């Protein structure tokens, strides 16, 4: 059972080690100390190549148990080893682990208060981690989650029914299309940001964190530091694209059937974004916080940033009043589309819950009426719908338990709750009462690092490993 798991895990770790040479090259170019990343690369590649070569063999398919193990072990190992450059730079181990998991899970929650004092190579490494995590997330969500049947992702499989259901052929088939779209979006975002006035380094780092919907910035005040409407509108477009299924984007470009944007979860996502933006715009104008034009820009940026789980900040939206702060929580818990780089609950699951609620309301007054559960033209079977309900229960139960765990460590409720929400949804933005992740104790930081992983791996992938029955033959 362990051989294919360790072999693939070794492959992922080796890729991480090779990626560490990118910031090492930047240090070498600027005649800085490149030994930090080279040393970390040697450790990672040695570990990865050892696992890969010692367990090498041909894999036709994985069992469900092996897929669960592969997911949890590989993401945990990569997140842990991603912290090596931060440790060698001088961070304490807890802070480094927090940064490593924040980067690879594309949460973007920074532990360093003054980001601009960090060397460019460290800033680049944070962005590279976002890039690696983003493409890994999409492949994981597109190829593996439907295979495991977690949270109703069998429905997402219907959108990719031309793909073989076996995991290994499927991941090979999907990866080529996904990586092509992913790199194309990064390149287009980079060019647009460069033309809009960003320096090449900032443009490159922000293009990686935008398409991966991480929100990691090279500036202390995030996007607000640029005070540029052009940059913000560019990021709005690419945050939205990052929150759409990349396989779906590939299909509509190849088929030229752009009318598909009006249907399915992408159509629902667009409608929800428009509704959120109108509501927030109305609030800002009614309360005379901004002029109508400026309010539209701030509302659109904040809504798309939070709903896509990117977490960029262009304004202090928590200062817009109680309604805006509460609405921000709703945006955060909505999430983008399944098969995208975004985190949180995701649109497809909300569609299932809303469809179940509608049916329950109708059958309450008409108990003998038989209604199929449908999302658009897709029939939702009992297995998929129950999987979604279980996911919701596990998701919000996890939020309650983790908030309690953080509170036990001495953190006030608002800080604990907002930190857990930000980490489990992989949004990683500012905390409600202005507290900093840097201020938390080591146990809290480790709990939050686990929370990021739990949210990124869709809850059940991790929880199933805690069951005694999983380990019984």
C-alpha positions in Angstrom: 0.0 0.0 0.0 2.8 2.4 0.9 5.1 2.0 -2.2 3.1 4.1 -4.7 2.2 6.7 -2.0 5.9 7.2 -1.1 7.0 7.2 -4.7 4.6 10.0 -5.7 5.3 11.9 -2.5 9.0 11.7 -3.3 8.3 13.1 -6.8 6.4 16.1 -5.3 9.2 16.8 -2.8 11.8 16.7 -5.6 9.8 19.3 -7.6 9.7 21.5 -4.5 13.5 21.1 -4.1 14.1 22.1 -7.8 11.8 25.1 -7.3 14.1 26.3 -4.5 16.8 27.0 -7.0 14.7 29.8 -8.5 15.2 32.2 -5.6 18.7 30.9 -5.3 19.3 32.1 -8.8 18.0 35.5 -7.9 20.4 35.7 -4.9 23.2 34.6 -7.2 22.3 37.3 -9.7 22.3 40.1 -7.1 25.5 38.6 -5.4 23.6 37.8 -2.2 23.9 34.8 0.1 22.5 32.0 -2.1 23.5 29.2 0.3 20.1 29.5 2.1 18.1 28.2 -0.8 20.8 25.8 -2.2 21.1 24.1 1.3 17.3 23.8 1.5 17.2 22.5 -2.1 19.8 19.8 -1.3 17.8 18.6 1.7 14.5 18.6 -0.2 15.9 16.9 -3.3 17.8 14.3 -1.4 14.7 13.4 0.5 12.5 13.4 -2.6 14.9 11.4 -4.8 15.5 8.9 -2.0 11.7 8.3 -1.6 11.1 8.2 -5.4 14.0 5.8 -6.3 13.5 3.4 -3.3 9.8 3.0 -4.1 9.9 3.3 -7.9 7.5 1.2 -9.9 4.8 1.4 -12.5 1.4 2.6 -11.2 -1.7 1.9 -13.1 -4.2 3.1 -10.5 -4.5 3.9 -6.8 -6.9 2.5 -4.3 -9.1 4.9 -2.4 -7.1 4.3 0.8 -3.9 5.1 -1.1 -5.3 8.2 -2.5 -6.3 9.5 0.9 -2.8 8.7 2.3 -1.1 10.3 -0.7 -3.1 13.5 -0.3 -2.5 14.0 3.4 1.2 12.8 3.4 2.3 14.7 0.3 0.7 18.0 1.2 2.0 17.7 4.8 5.5 16.8 3.7 5.7 19.6 1.0 4.3 22.1 3.5 6.9 21.1 6.1 9.9 21.1 3.7 8.7 24.4 2.2 9.6 26.0 5.6 13.3 25.1 5.3 14.4 28.4 3.5 12.6 30.4 6.2 14.4 28.4 8.9 17.8 28.9 7.3 17.0 32.6 6.9 16.6 32.9 10.6 12.9 32.4 11.5 12.0 30.2 14.4 10.6 26.8 13.5 7.0 27.6 14.3 6.9 30.8 12.2 8.7 29.0 9.4 6.1 26.2 9.4 3.3 28.7 9.4 4.8 30.5 6.4 5.5 27.2 4.6 1.9 26.0 5.0 0.5 29.4 4.3 2.4 29.5 1.0 1.7 26.0 -0.3 -2.0 26.1 0.7 -2.3 29.5 -1.0 -3.7 31.0 2.2 -1.4 34.0 2.1 -1.6 34.7 5.9 1.8 36.3 6.7 3.6 36.0 9.9 6.0 38.8 9.2 4.7 42.3 10.1 7.2 44.3 7.9 7.2 42.3 4.7 9.2 45.0 2.8 12.3 44.3 5.0 12.5 40.7 3.7 15.1 39.9 1.0 13.7 39.7 -2.5 14.6 36.0 -2.6 12.3 35.2 0.4 9.5 37.3 -1.2 10.0 35.3 -4.4 10.0 32.0 -2.6 6.6 32.9 -1.0 5.3 33.7 -4.5 6.8 30.5 -6.0 5.1 28.5 -3.2 1.8 30.1 -4.2 2.4 29.1 -7.8 3.2 25.5 -6.9 0.3 25.2 -4.5 -2.2 26.8 -6.9 -1.5 24.3 -9.8 -1.4 21.4 -7.3 -4.7 22.4 -5.9 -6.5 22.5 -9.3 -5.1 19.1 -10.3 -6.1 17.7 -6.8 -9.6 19.2 -7.1 -10.1 18.1 -10.7 -8.7 14.6 -10.7 -8.7 13.4 -7.1 -11.7 14.8 -5.2 -14.3 13.4 -7.6 -12.5 10.0 -7.3 -12.8 10.2 -3.6 -16.4 11.5 -3.7 -15.8 14.2 -1.1 -18.3 17.0 -0.6 -20.3 16.2 -3.7 -17.4 16.5 -6.1 -18.9 13.7 -8.1 -21.1 16.4 -9.6 -18.0 18.3 -10.8 -16.9 15.1 -12.5 -19.9 15.3 -14.7 -18.3 18.4 -16.3 -15.3 16.3 -17.2 -17.0 13.1 -18.2 -14.6 12.6 -21.1 -11.9 11.7 -18.7 -11.2 8.1 -17.5 -12.3 7.6 -14.0 -9.1 5.9 -12.9 -7.0 8.3 -11.0 -3.5 7.9 -12.7 -4.7 8.2 -16.3 -7.0 11.0 -15.3 -4.3 13.1 -13.5 -2.0 12.7 -16.5 -4.7 13.8 -18.9 -5.9 16.7 -16.9 -2.5 18.0 -15.8 -1.4 19.0 -19.3 -4.5 21.1 -19.9 -4.5 22.7 -16.5 -0.8 23.6 -16.5 -1.2 25.2 -19.9 -4.1 27.4 -18.8 -2.4 28.2 -15.5 0.8 29.3 -17.0 -1.0 31.3 -19.7 -3.0 33.2 -17.1 0.1 33.9 -15.1 1.9 35.3 -18.2 -1.1 37.5 -19.1 -1.5 38.8 -15.6 2.3 39.6 -15.4 2.2 41.5 -18.7 -0.9 43.4 -17.7 0.5 44.4 -14.3 3.9 45.4 -15.9 2.1 47.6 -18.4 0.0 49.2 -15.7 3.1 50.4 -13.9 4.3 47.7 -11.5 8.0 46.8 -11.5 8.9 43.4 -13.0 9.6 41.8 -9.7 6.3 42.9 -8.0 4.4 42.1 -11.2 5.8 38.5 -11.3 5.1 37.9 -7.6 1.6 39.3 -7.8 0.8 37.4 -10.9 1.6 34.1 -9.2 -0.3 35.0 -6.0 -3.3 36.3 -8.0 -3.9 33.3 -10.3 -3.3 31.0 -7.3 -5.8 33.1 -5.4 -3.3 33.4 -2.5 -3.1 37.2 -2.1 0.5 37.2 -0.9 1.9 40.6 -1.6 5.4 42.2 -1.6 4.1 45.3 0.2 3.0 45.8 3.8 -0.3 47.4 2.8 -1.0 44.9 0.0 -2.5 46.4 -3.2 -3.4 49.6 -1.4 0.3 50.5 -1.6 0.0 51.1 -5.3 -3.1 53.3 -5.2 -3.8 52.5 -8.8 -7.3 51.9 -10.3 -5.7 50.2 -13.3 -3.9 47.7 -11.2 -7.0 46.9 -9.1 -9.2 46.4 -12.1 -6.6 44.1 -13.7 -6.4 42.1 -10.5 -10.2 41.9 -10.3 -10.3 40.2 -13.7 -7.5 37.7 -13.0 -8.8 36.9 -9.4 -12.1 36.1 -11.1 -10.4 33.9 -13.7 -8.3 32.1 -10.9 -11.6 31.3 -9.1 -13.1 29.7 -12.3 -12.4 26.0 -13.1 -9.2 26.0 -15.2 -10.4 22.9 -17.2 -13.6 24.7 -17.9 -11.7 27.8 -19.2 -9.6 25.5 -21.4 -12.8 23.9 -22.8 -14.6 27.1 -23.7 -11.5 28.6 -25.4 -11.0 25.4 -27.5 -14.7 25.1 -28.3 -15.3 28.8 -28.6 -18.6 28.3 -26.8 -18.4 31.3 -24.5 -22.2 31.0 -23.8 -21.3 28.3 -21.3 -20.2 31.2 -18.9 -23.9 31.8 -18.3 -24.7 28.3 -17.1 -23.5 25.9 -14.4 -21.5 26.9 -11.4 -19.6 29.6 -13.3 -22.8 31.3 -14.3 -24.0 31.1 -10.7 -20.6 32.5 -9.5 -20.9 35.5 -11.8 -24.5 36.2 -10.6 -23.4 36.0 -7.0 -20.5 38.3 -7.5 -22.7 40.9 -9.3 -25.2 40.7 -6.4 -22.5 41.1 -3.7 -20.9 44.0 -5.6 -24.2 45.8 -6.0 -25.1 45.4 -2.3 -21.6 46.6 -1.2 -21.6 49.4 -3.7 -25.0 50.6 -2.4 -23.8 50.5 1.2 -20.7 52.6 0.4 -22.7 55.2 -1.5 -25.6 55.3 1.0 -23.2 56.0 3.8 -21.1 58.5 1.8 -17.9 56.5 2.3 -16.9 56.9 -1.3 -18.2 58.6 -4.4 -20.3 56.3 -6.7 -17.4 55.6 -9.1 -14.8 55.0 -6.3 -17.4 52.9 -4.4 -17.8 50.6 -7.4 -14.1 50.1 -7.7 -13.7 49.4 -3.9 -16.8 47.2 -3.8 -15.7 45.1 -6.8 -12.2 44.6 -5.6 -13.2 43.7 -2.0 -16.0 41.3 -3.1 -13.9 39.5 -5.8 -10.8 39.4 -3.5 -12.7 37.8 -0.6 -15.1 35.6 -2.5 -12.3 34.1 -4.6 -10.3 33.5 -1.4 -7.4 35.7 -2.6 -7.5 38.1 0.3 -5.8 41.1 -1.3 -6.5 44.4 0.4 -7.0 47.7 -1.4 -8.8 49.4 1.4 -9.6 49.0 5.1 -13.0 47.4 4.5 -13.3 46.4 8.1 -13.7 50.1 8.8 -16.7 50.5 6.6 -19.1 49.6 9.4 -20.7 46.6 11.0 -22.7 45.6 7.9 -19.6 45.6 5.7 -17.6 43.5 8.2 -20.5 41.0 8.4 -20.9 40.9 4.6 -17.1 40.3 4.3 -17.6 37.1 6.4 -20.4 36.0 3.9 -18.1 36.7 1.0 -15.3 34.7 2.6 -17.5 31.6 3.2 -19.0 31.6 -0.3 -15.8 30.7 -2.2 -15.1 30.3 -5.9 -15.8 27.4 -8.3 -14.8 23.7 -7.8 -11.8 22.9 -9.9 -10.3 26.3 -9.4 -7.5 27.6 -7.1 -9.9 29.2 -4.7 -10.7 27.9 -1.3 -13.7 28.0 1.1 -17.0 26.1 0.7 -17.4 26.8 -3.1 -20.3 27.6 -5.3 -21.2 24.0 -6.4 -21.9 22.9 -2.8 -24.0 26.0 -2.1 -26.0 25.2 -5.2 -26.7 21.7 -3.8 -27.7 23.1 -0.4 -30.0 25.7 -1.9 -31.6 23.1 -4.2 -32.2 20.9 -1.2 -33.7 23.8 0.8 -36.1 24.7 -2.1 -37.2 21.1 -2.4 -37.7 20.8 1.4 -39.9 24.0 1.4 -42.1 22.7 -1.4 -42.5 19.2 0.0 -43.4 20.6 3.4 -46.7 21.8 2.1 -47.0 19.1 -0.6 -45.7 16.0 1.1 -46.9 13.6 -1.6 -45.1 15.4 -4.4 -42.0 13.8 -5.8 -39.4 16.3 -6.9 -36.0 15.5 -8.3 -33.0 17.3 -6.9 -31.5 19.3 -9.8 -28.9 21.9 -10.3 -29.6 23.4 -13.7 -29.8 20.3 -16.0 -27.8 18.1 -13.7 -29.7 15.6 -11.5 -28.2 15.3 -8.1 -28.3 11.7 -6.7 -28.7 10.8 -3.0 -25.0 9.9 -2.6 -23.8 13.3 -3.9 -26.3 15.3 -1.9 -25.6 13.5 1.4 -21.9 14.0 0.7 -22.4 17.7 0.5 -24.4 17.8 3.7 -21.7 15.8 5.5 -19.1 18.2 4.2 -21.0 21.2 5.6 -21.4 19.5 8.9 -17.7 18.7 9.1 -16.7 22.1 7.9 -18.6 24.2 10.4 -18.0 21.7 13.2 -14.3 22.0 12.5 -14.6 25.8 12.7 -16.2 25.5 16.1 -13.6 23.0 17.5 -10.6 24.9 16.1 -11.9 28.3 17.4 -12.3 26.6 20.8 -8.8 25.2 20.6 -7.3 28.6 19.7 -9.3 30.3 22.5 -8.0 27.8 25.0 -4.5 29.1 24.2 -5.5 32.5 25.5 -6.7 34.3 22.3 -9.9 36.3 22.5 -13.0 35.0 20.7 -13.0 37.6 17.8 -9.3 37.0 17.0 -9.7 33.2 17.3 -12.8 33.0 15.2 -11.5 35.3 12.5 -8.2 33.6 12.4 -9.8 30.2 12.0 -12.2 31.4 9.3 -9.4 33.0 7.4 -7.2 29.9 7.5 -9.8 27.2 6.9 -11.2 29.2 3.9 -7.6 29.9 2.7 -8.4 33.6 2.5 -5.7 34.7 5.0 -6.7 38.4 5.2 -6.7 40.8 8.1 -8.2 39.7 11.4 -11.5 41.3 12.6 -10.0 43.3 15.5 -6.7 44.2 13.8 -4.7 41.6 15.6 -1.6 40.1 13.8 -0.8 36.5 13.2 2.7 37.4 14.5 1.3 38.1 17.9 0.0 34.5 18.4 1.8 31.9 20.5 3.6 29.0 18.9 0.8 26.5 19.7 -1.8 28.8 18.1 0.4 29.2 15.0 0.7 25.4 14.7 -3.1 25.0 15.1 -3.6 27.6 12.3 -1.1 25.8 10.1 -3.1 22.6 10.5 -6.3 24.6 9.8 -4.9 25.9 6.5 -4.1 22.3 5.5 -7.5 21.1 6.7 -9.4 23.7 4.6 -7.2 23.2 1.5 -7.7 19.4 1.6 -11.5 19.7 1.9 -11.8 18.6 5.5 -12.8 15.0 5.0 -9.5 14.0 3.4 -7.8 14.7 6.7 -10.6 13.6 9.1 -10.9 10.2 7.5 -7.3 9.4 8.6 -8.3 10.0 12.2 -10.8 7.1 12.0 -9.6 3.8 13.5 -11.5 1.9 10.7 -9.3 3.5 8.0 -6.2 1.7 9.4 -7.9 -1.7 9.8 -7.3 -4.2 7.0 
